[in-house]
Amino acid sequence: METHLSALPETSSALRLIVLAGQQGGAADPLAERFGKSHRSLIPLAGQPMIAHVLHTGLMHPNVASLAICIEKEAFAPLWDVLTRLPGRGTVALVEAREHLADSVRDAARGWEGPLIVTTADHALLSADAIDAVAGALGQADAVIALSPRDCVEAMHRAAPRRFLSLRDGDFAACDVYGIAGPSAVRAVEVFRGNGGFDRSGTRIRRAAGLLGLLLMRCRMLTLAAAAEFASRRLGLRLSAVVLPDGGQAIDVDDDHSYAVVRDLLDGRAAASVKVGQARDARRLAGTG
C-alpha cells in the first residue's frame, strides 16, 4: 500500500527510510497492553503516537524521498490515521512485517535503487543529524552502523538504560540507525537473521565480527575501527561505524523505564522550543517598539 505526499525532486542524495514497527515474533507487547494498544508503536508519547515522532523526522528530512513502514496488516488502518495528521513529502508505503527483521528490511527495500536508512518505530528521539551522519558515511561504505559513547548517553539522562559494547577505545551504545548503500548491499541485513528484534547490547557487531572478533572484544583488544574491519571481512562488505555525539540516539522505548526516560527528554525538548519561540517573539516586539 503506497501513497504520495507533496512532490519531492529526485536527487542523487535521495534516501528511503525504513521504519520497523512490527511485533517481535507476533507476541503481545507488555507496554502496548498497558496502554490498550495493539502495537507499541501506537502508544501515546509526549502528546502523539510514539511512531509519529519517528515519521515526522523522516517526512520532514530534505533527503528522505521515500518512506516504508513495516508493520502487521491489522495495524495498517490506525497507522494511516497517524500519517494523515503529519506534514511531509515524498512517498509512503506500508509493508507487511515478516517474522525476521532481515526479511522485513528486504521487502521494504524492494523497488528502491538508492541508499537506505533503517530505524525502529520506538526510536522516538531519532534526529535529522543522525540520518545525515549515517547517510554521509555510506559514501565510503556498503553498510553503516551508528553508536554513541557511554559518556554521551549518560549525559542525556541520569537514568538512561546502560547497555554498552566495551572496546579498547571506549564503551559504546548501539543506536537503532543503520545505513545500506543500495540493493547490492542489502545482504548486510543477514546479520539480523534470527533476531526477534533489535537489541542495544552490541550483539549484532559481535556476531558479524565472528568468533575471533568476539574473543578479542571481550579482552578489550579491538578498537571500534578494528571491530568494523573484522565485521567487513565476515560479511564480505565494507562496514563502517559512525560515532554520534547525541547520546539520545542510543535510547529507545523498550519498557516502562525507558519510556519514562524518553518522555522526559521529549518534554524537555518541547519546553526548550517554547522558550526559544518566546524569546524570538520578545525580540520582535522590542524591535517594532
N, C-alpha and C positions, 0 to 999 in steps of 0.2 A: 504494500500500500504506500503510495507516494503522493505528495502534494508539492506545489510550487508556491513559494512566497514571492516577495518582490524580486525583480531581476537582479542578478549579480554578474558583472562582467567576468568572463573567464580570463585567468592569468596563470602564468607558469607557477605561481606560488599557491594556487588554489588547493584546498585541503578537504578531505572528507573526515568528519568527526564521528567516530563510532562510540555510542554510549551503551554500555552493557547494563541492562536493568532487569534481567531475568532472575527468578528464584533459584537458589542453589539446590540442584538436584530435584527440583519440584517440591521440596519440603516447605512446610509452613514456616514463616519467619516470625520469631517471637516479638520483635519490635513492631512489625506490621500488625500483628494481632493485638498488641497493646493499644494501638491507635484505631483499631477496627478497619484496617485497610487490607486489601488482598496482596499488595506488594509494598516492600519497604520504600521503594522509590516514590510512592504516593503519600507517605505520611507527612503531616504538616510540619514545617520547619521555618521559623522566622517569617511567618505570615503567608507561606505558599507551599505547595507540594515540594518535597525535597528535590526531585529531579528538575524542577523548574529553575533552580539556581544553576545547575549544570547546563541546561538547554539555553538559558539566557546568555551565559558566557559564550557558548558556541555560536548561537544565532547572531550575536552582535559582533563577533570577531570578523574583521575585514577580509580575512583569507579563508574562512570556512564557507565554502560554496555548497557543500552537501553534508547533510547530517543523517545518520542512520541509527535508529534506536532498536536494540534487541530486547524483546520482552515477550511474554506469553500472549497468545491471541486474546485471551479473555481480558487483558488489560489494555487492548488497543483503544477501545472507546473512551475510558477515562483519561488515557494519555492524550488522545486527540483534543479532549476538552482542555487539558493543560496547555497544549500547543496553541489553541485559538486565542489564548489570553496573553501570548508573548509576542513582542515585536521580533522582527528578523527578516532574513532574506535568503535566497538560495533554494534548495530543495530539501525536503524532509521525508524520510521513508521509515516505516515501521517494519521490522524484520522479526519473524517468529524466532524466539530464543531456542537454542539447541541444548542438549544435555551437557555438552562440553563447551567450555569457553572458546577453544580453538575453532570448533565448527561454527559457533555464532559469529566469530570475527570473520571467518572465510565467507560466510553468507552475506554479511553486511558489507564486505569489501567488493563483492561481485559487481561488475559493470563500471568500476571506477579505476582509471588508469594512473591517477596521480598519488601523491603521498597520503598516508592515513595517520590520524591521531586516535588512539584508543583510550577511553577512560571509563569510569563506572558511574552509575546513577547516584551512588551515595557519596560521590566526591563533590559535595556542595561548595567547597572552597576553591574549586578549580578557577584558575586565573588565566587571563589572556597572555600574561607574561610566561606562564608555564607552557602554554601552547606554542608560543613563539620560540622558546628555548629548545623544545623538543623538535619542532619543525626545522629550525635552523641547523640542528645537528644532523638532520637527515641528508644534508648536502654532502656529507663525508661518510655516511654510514647507511647500511641496509635496514638496521633496526636500532632503536634508541630506547633506553630505559632512563627514568628520572629518579634521583634520590635527593635527600636533604640531610645535612649534617645534624648530629644529635643536638648540638647547642642551639641551632636554628629552630628545631622542633620544640625543644623545651622552652625557648624564649617566647614562643607563640602563646602558650598556656601552661601554667604550672601543673595542671592535672592532665596534660595531653598523654595519650597512650604511648608507651615506650617499648617499642619492638625494633631492634636495630641489627644491622649486619655489621659485624666487627671486622675491620680490615686493618692493615698495617698503618694506613694514613688516616684512620679515624673510624668512628661509628656512624653509620648512615641508615636512615629510614627509607624504605622503598615508597615511592609515590605512585599512585594509580594514574599515571600519564605515560603512555608509550607511543612510539612512532614507528611506522613501517614505510619504507621508501616508495613502495609501489607493488604491483601484482607479483613481480618476480621474487619479492622478499616476504610474501605472506606466509611462507612456510616457517618463518620465525615463530609464529604463534603456536607451533607444536610444543614449545616449552611449557605451554599451559595444559597440554593433554593430560587428562585425568584429574585436573583440579576442579572441584565443585565451584570454587570461587577464588577471587584474588585474595592474597594474604599480604600482610605488611611486614613479614619477618625475614625477607630475603631468600625465601625458598627457591624462587624462580632462577635467580642468578646462580645459586649454588648448584641447582640441577643442571643448568646449561653448561656450567664450567666443568662438570664431570667429577669423578671420584678424586683424582689428584688435586683438582682445584679446591674441592671441598675440604680435603685434608689440610691443604696449605692455608685456607681461610681460617680454619679452626685454630691453627697455630699462629694466626695473625702474620703470616709471612707474605701475603699478597696485598698489593695496593689495589685501589679501585680500578686503575687502568690495567693492571695485570689480570685482574679477575675478568674484566671485559674481554681481554685478549684470549684467555682460556675459553670463555664462552663463545667467542667468534670461531675458534678452531672447531669446537664441538658442533656448532650449528652450521658451519660452512658458510657463514655470512659475516659481514662486517658489523659487529655490535659495538655501540658506543654508549657511554653513561654520561648524563649531564647532571650536574650538581645544582640544585635550586636553593637559593638563599631564603626563600619563603618557606618556613617550616610548616605552614598550614597546608602545603601541597601533600604532606605525608599523613594528614589527619582526615579520615573518612568516618562515616557514621556506621558503626558495626553493632553497637549495643547501647544501652541506656547511658553508660558513662561517656562514650564518645559522642553520643547525641547531645548531651549537655554541654560538652566542650565546644562542638561546632556551633551550637545555638548561641553560646556566649560570644564566640568570635564574630558571628554574623550580626548579632545585636550591637557589638562594638563598632563594626564597620558602618552600620546604619546610623548610629549616633554620631560618629565622626563625619559622615556625609552630611547630616543635618547641620552640624556646626559649621562646616565649610560653606554650605549654602547660606546660612545666616550671616556669616562674615562677609560673603560676597554681596548680599543684599544691603548690608550696612554700608559697605564701601560705595555702592551705587547711590544710596540715599545721601551720603556725605558729599559725593561728587556733584549731585544735582542741586544740593542746597547751596 
